[in-house]
Amino acid sequence: MSTSGLRGRWAQGLQPRYFTWVIMDRLGAGERPGGFARNHRKVRRQEELIWLSVHGFTHVVSLLDSPHNLHAYDEAGIAYVHVPLGPRDELVPRLEAVYGTLVKLLDDPEEKLFVHHEEFGDRLLGVMGGYLLYAGLVDRGTHAIAVIEKLTGRSIGSLGREIIAVTLDDHIRR
């Protein structure tokens, strides 16, 4: 391989770990750019932000409770929204804020979002399933679970199922 080909490939960045389209070409989700906690690497974060930029993502939506990575989004010139998911006892108002933010952004047909939490796990998968309910894209919790599990190739555990159940039981709707 020539060095110019290598440069071109690197110029495309690195797809965020576990990246999955929830709504094709509009709403993607994955692990926090750069990885989570002690596994976080600044170089990987930069490569993943390049990938998001090259692929036309207009906003990063961070569900982290902390402001980690927000400065990096500024430095990379990528717009972001920080909507902390917060503790379990604040789930209803936090989910309303998250879902409302996603709907507001996605109402603009030019928007292309990347949503992340610390890791690609139950909390993020539950929020994505809950969003499908909130937006009226599915009408039953079991359907939301099945769709997210099929898209991600992962089983949603009890915490993710709880988020979907709270979305239904507390009538969090658009």
Buried (B, 14 or more C-beta within 10 A) or exposed (E): EEEEEEEEEEEEBBBBBBBBEBBEEEBBBBBBBBBBEEEBEEEBBBBBBBBBBEBEBBBBBBBBBEEBBBEBBEEBEBBBBBBBBBEEEEBBEBBBBBBBBBEEBBEEEEBBBBBBBBBBBBBBBBBBBBBBBBBEEBEEBEBBBBBBBEBBEBEBEEEBBBBBBBBBEEEBEE
